[in-house]
Amino acid sequence: MAARARPRRLRRFIGVAALSLGLVVVVLVLCRARATAGLSHHSLRFQERERTFFIHLPPQHTKARAVPLVIALHGGGGTATLMNSSTKFSLSAQADARGWVLLIPQGVAKGWNDGRPAIDRGSRARAGVDDVGFIAALIDHAHAKYGIDRDRVFVTGISNGGAMSFRLALDLSDRIRAVAPVTMSLPAVLKGKTPKRPISVLMVNGTDDPLVPFRGGQIRVLGRDRGEVLPTDDTLEWWAKQNGCTTSATPRTLPDADPKDKTRVVFEERRDCKNGTRVALYRVEGGGHTWPGGRQYLPQRVVGRVSQDIDASSVIFQFFAEQAALP
């Protein structure tokens, strides 16, 4: 009797395991489908390589009406689709609210050649990749295909994508009006460069970022150095000098919208800059290597806290909109 019961229990166990596995697969498929919802997949051949990117068009978009373009760059090890979903889809929501075009490209080996030394497998795979040229080609493509306003192009990005945003601010300042790096300060290897024209910069950095040090030094990921960055405060002053800013606004502590997240946000700004540009910082006190208002995509012990006191997508798009309004 016991011998006959064991095969029956085994079949029941296998059936439950198969059902559970099936449910996991369904959940993963649904999560992926949600991540790509509203994003259309495209490719562009560049440097003899097929490069992938996603486009989100606002409702009733027409090529006949030139609108601003926002390019969002994922972090190292990330993907284009997760870039939007990890912000709780606030990037595409902000684009829809303003009627702008959102473009999210995919980096080679899940990252960007932001100018830092090639010191790991991923960065070595990207050593010969011209990501500056790729972004320039995407701007041209978006203008030809979707009629975007080439005078109103903006870039944001997190982590490695934030470092790439800084590089684009220097190497493509004649084609980009403003950048908004998140969880990143200026890589030390870029501080000898100068932009072709003044360009507005907004940073969103956490003081308790365990990967990119707020006070400067080596980026540390999985116990390995990933290149040096300037302190956040020095980065703010560096860009203020580049843009010829002459005054500073008094730092302003924002309301503690979510006391449970154990963060506070302080806004700082440098004003009276050339050509109407601005240099600003959302200092997320207690914040980690995260997108404020977004998801806790990894445990706090790995990336730190996510602040819910501001929605980074909202403040970034507002910053871009103020720059878009300039002649």
C-alpha positions in Angstrom: 0.0 0.0 0.0 2.8 2.4 1.0 4.7 1.5 -2.2 1.7 2.4 -4.3 1.1 5.7 -2.4 4.6 7.0 -3.1 4.2 7.1 -6.9 0.8 8.8 -6.4 2.3 11.4 -4.1 5.2 11.9 -6.5 2.9 12.5 -9.4 0.9 15.0 -7.3 4.2 16.8 -6.4 5.3 16.9 -10.0 1.9 18.2 -11.0 2.0 21.0 -8.4 5.6 21.9 -9.3 4.7 22.1 -13.0 1.7 24.3 -12.2 3.9 26.6 -10.1 6.5 26.8 -12.8 3.8 27.6 -15.3 2.5 30.4 -13.1 6.0 31.8 -12.7 6.5 31.8 -16.4 3.1 33.5 -16.9 4.0 36.2 -14.3 7.4 36.8 -16.0 5.7 37.1 -19.4 3.1 39.5 -18.0 5.8 41.6 -16.2 7.8 41.8 -19.5 4.6 42.7 -21.4 3.8 45.5 -18.9 7.4 46.8 -19.1 7.1 47.2 -22.8 3.6 48.5 -22.8 3.4 51.7 -24.8 7.0 51.2 -26.0 7.6 50.2 -29.6 10.7 48.2 -30.4 13.1 49.5 -33.2 16.6 49.0 -34.4 19.2 51.1 -36.1 22.4 49.9 -37.8 25.4 51.8 -36.4 29.1 51.0 -36.5 28.3 47.7 -38.3 26.1 46.7 -35.3 22.4 46.4 -34.9 21.4 48.8 -32.1 18.1 48.5 -30.3 15.9 51.3 -28.9 12.3 51.8 -27.8 10.0 54.7 -28.7 7.0 56.0 -26.8 4.8 58.4 -28.7 2.2 60.5 -26.9 -1.5 60.2 -27.9 -2.4 61.9 -31.1 1.2 62.4 -32.0 1.8 63.8 -35.5 5.0 64.3 -37.4 3.8 67.6 -38.6 4.1 69.1 -35.0 7.6 69.3 -33.8 7.8 68.4 -30.1 10.7 67.9 -27.6 12.6 64.6 -27.4 13.7 63.0 -24.1 16.3 60.3 -24.2 16.5 58.1 -21.1 19.6 55.9 -20.5 19.5 52.8 -18.3 22.1 52.0 -15.8 24.9 49.4 -16.1 23.5 45.9 -16.2 20.1 47.2 -16.9 17.8 47.3 -20.0 15.8 49.8 -21.9 12.5 48.3 -20.8 13.4 48.1 -17.2 14.4 51.8 -17.3 10.8 52.7 -17.7 9.2 50.1 -15.4 11.6 50.8 -12.6 10.4 54.4 -12.5 6.8 53.0 -12.1 6.3 54.0 -15.8 6.5 57.7 -14.8 8.8 58.5 -17.7 6.2 57.5 -20.3 3.5 59.1 -18.1 5.4 62.4 -18.1 6.0 62.3 -21.8 2.3 61.7 -22.4 1.3 64.5 -20.1 3.4 67.0 -22.1 2.9 65.5 -25.5 6.7 64.8 -25.9 8.5 61.8 -27.5 10.4 59.5 -25.2 13.2 57.4 -26.6 14.9 54.7 -24.5 18.0 53.0 -26.2 19.7 49.8 -25.2 23.4 49.9 -24.4 25.9 47.4 -25.7 26.5 44.6 -23.0 23.9 46.4 -20.9 25.8 49.6 -20.5 27.4 52.7 -22.0 30.8 53.8 -23.0 30.8 56.9 -20.7 34.6 57.5 -20.9 35.6 55.7 -17.8 38.4 53.1 -18.1 37.6 49.7 -19.4 38.2 47.6 -16.3 35.6 44.8 -16.3 34.1 42.5 -18.9 31.2 44.8 -19.8 33.2 48.0 -20.1 35.9 46.1 -22.2 33.1 44.9 -24.6 32.1 48.6 -25.0 35.6 50.0 -25.3 35.3 50.6 -29.1 31.6 51.5 -29.1 30.9 55.1 -30.2 27.8 55.8 -28.0 28.1 59.5 -28.5 27.8 58.9 -32.3 24.9 56.5 -31.7 22.9 59.0 -29.7 23.6 61.6 -32.3 22.3 59.2 -35.0 19.2 58.5 -32.8 18.4 62.2 -32.7 18.6 62.5 -36.5 16.5 59.3 -36.8 13.8 60.7 -34.4 13.7 63.9 -36.3 13.3 62.2 -39.7 10.8 59.6 -38.5 8.8 61.4 -35.8 9.5 65.1 -36.5 10.9 65.9 -33.1 12.3 69.4 -32.5 16.1 69.0 -32.9 16.5 72.3 -30.9 14.8 70.8 -27.8 16.5 67.5 -27.1 17.1 66.4 -23.5 18.8 63.4 -21.8 18.4 61.8 -18.5 19.9 58.6 -17.1 20.7 56.6 -14.0 24.1 55.4 -12.8 26.1 54.4 -15.9 23.4 56.1 -17.9 23.9 59.2 -15.7 27.6 59.2 -16.5 26.8 58.9 -20.1 24.5 61.9 -19.8 27.4 63.9 -18.5 29.6 62.8 -21.4 26.8 63.8 -23.9 26.5 67.2 -22.2 30.2 67.7 -23.1 30.5 66.0 -26.4 27.0 66.9 -27.8 26.2 70.1 -26.1 25.6 71.7 -29.5 22.7 69.2 -30.0 21.3 68.7 -26.5 19.7 71.5 -24.4 19.8 70.0 -20.9 20.8 66.8 -19.1 19.6 65.3 -15.8 21.9 62.5 -14.4 20.5 60.5 -11.5 22.8 58.8 -8.9 26.0 60.0 -10.6 28.5 62.8 -10.3 31.0 63.9 -13.0 33.5 61.2 -13.8 37.0 62.4 -13.1 38.1 61.5 -16.6 35.7 64.0 -18.1 36.7 67.1 -16.0 39.3 68.2 -18.6 36.6 68.6 -21.2 34.5 71.7 -21.9 31.1 71.9 -23.6 30.7 73.6 -27.0 28.1 75.9 -25.5 26.4 76.4 -22.1 24.1 73.5 -21.2 21.7 73.1 -18.3 22.4 70.4 -15.8 20.1 68.9 -13.1 21.5 66.2 -10.7 19.5 64.0 -8.4 21.9 62.3 -6.0 21.5 60.4 -2.7 23.9 61.2 0.2 23.9 57.5 1.3 24.5 56.0 -2.2 26.6 52.8 -1.5 27.9 52.5 -5.0 28.6 56.1 -6.3 30.1 58.1 -3.4 28.2 61.4 -2.8 31.5 62.9 -1.5 33.5 61.6 -4.5 36.0 58.9 -5.0 36.0 55.4 -6.5 32.7 53.9 -7.7 32.6 50.5 -6.0 30.4 47.7 -7.5 30.7 44.1 -6.1 33.9 45.1 -4.4 35.6 46.4 -7.6 36.6 49.9 -8.5 34.7 51.3 -11.5 36.3 54.7 -11.9 36.5 57.9 -9.9 33.9 60.6 -9.7 34.1 64.2 -8.3 32.1 65.0 -5.2 28.5 66.0 -5.9 29.1 69.5 -4.6 32.2 69.9 -6.7 30.3 68.7 -9.7 27.6 71.3 -9.1 30.3 74.1 -8.9 32.2 72.7 -11.9 29.1 73.0 -14.1 28.2 76.4 -12.6 31.7 77.6 -13.7 31.3 76.1 -17.2 27.9 78.0 -17.6 29.2 81.2 -16.1 26.6 81.2 -13.3 27.0 84.2 -11.0 24.4 83.7 -8.1 23.3 80.9 -5.8 19.8 80.4 -4.5 19.4 79.6 -0.8 19.1 75.8 -0.4 15.5 74.8 0.2 14.3 71.7 2.1 11.2 70.2 0.5 8.2 68.8 2.4 8.7 65.4 3.9 6.0 63.8 1.8 6.7 60.2 3.1 8.2 60.2 6.6 8.4 56.4 6.4 11.1 56.4 3.7 13.7 58.0 6.1 14.8 60.6 3.5 14.6 64.3 3.1 15.2 66.3 -0.1 17.1 69.6 -0.4 17.0 71.6 -3.6 20.0 73.8 -4.5 20.5 75.9 -7.6 23.0 78.1 -9.4 21.4 81.0 -11.3 22.1 83.9 -13.7 24.0 81.6 -16.1 24.8 82.1 -19.7 22.0 81.7 -22.3 19.4 81.2 -19.6 20.9 77.9 -18.5 20.6 76.5 -15.0 22.6 74.2 -12.8 20.7 72.5 -10.0 20.8 69.6 -7.5 18.2 67.6 -5.6 20.2 66.4 -2.7 18.4 63.3 -1.4 19.5 63.0 2.2 19.5 59.4 3.2 18.8 58.4 -0.4 20.6 55.6 -2.1 21.6 54.5 -5.6 17.9 54.7 -6.7 15.4 56.7 -8.7 13.3 58.8 -6.3 9.6 57.9 -6.7 10.6 54.7 -8.4 10.8 51.0 -7.3 13.1 49.5 -4.7 14.7 47.4 -7.5 17.2 45.7 -5.3 17.4 45.3 -1.5 18.3 48.4 0.6 21.5 46.7 1.8 22.7 46.7 -1.9 21.5 50.0 -3.3 20.2 52.0 -0.4 16.8 53.7 0.1 14.3 54.9 -2.5 13.0 58.4 -1.5 9.3 58.9 -2.1 9.5 62.6 -1.2 9.8 63.6 -4.9 9.1 61.9 -8.2 12.4 62.2 -10.1 10.7 61.9 -13.5 8.3 64.7 -12.7 11.0 67.2 -11.5 13.3 66.2 -14.4 10.6 66.8 -17.0 9.6 70.1 -15.3 13.3 71.2 -15.5 13.4 70.2 -19.2 10.1 72.0 -19.9 11.5 75.3 -18.4 14.5 74.9 -20.7 12.3 74.0 -23.7 10.4 77.3 -23.2 13.6 79.3 -23.9 14.2 80.7 -27.4 
